[in-house]
Amino acid sequence: QVQLVESGGGLVQPGESLRLSCVASAIILGINDMAWYRQAPGNQRELVATMTRGGSSIYADSVKGRFTISRDNAKNTVYLQMNSLKPEDTAVYYCNIKARWGRDNYWGQGTQVTVSS
């Protein structure tokens, strides 16, 4: 059973940065998209950023210009660099890996990001 392990969350002040990491516990064959989602209390889970195997990325409008997604295909790892954090970025962040054209869909357990002064 493959598990995704996230790290890097925490409590920061507005304007500060965090870098989230997500690594798979075992090799995943046929990885396609790697992504980050987030869920704030009372809200639905929303897409933050996603990147294809070829390197194309899509970002939520609310994080464009502040967040950067990257991936290391050889290490089955995805990162999210978050700069200029705002209180509205507070949420639990989840990594997601899709493989074999959607037949496999893996989720991490979530890591809390809190932005507060």
Phi, psi and omega in degrees: 000117180282135175241146174255127183246118180261153176206165175107353179288172179164191180255124178225165177270158176306138181093347181275179185235156171217154174235118177267145176232150178217122181234141178278144182284346179210167180293133176251123180274144173070036180295135175252265182271144171237136190213165171237134174240166174215156179218117176266156180305129179082358181247162174281158175293134183232151177286131175263309181199149177218150180223133178281170179299329180281351176105000177285140184230153177227138181235150170296146181303326185291344183242358181302134180086349180244325183252148177224125177263143175214164183212153174239101185297324182293332182256005182050046185233142176231143182237157172223109175271121184243114179248163178048050184296146181239158178304327180288354173277354180298125183182172167270128183257132182239136171266155183218135177233127176251137182222164178049050175052046174092353179289333176242134183220111186249143178233145171278175183275349178098146175225135185279132172240122179237125179245111185205144176266000000 
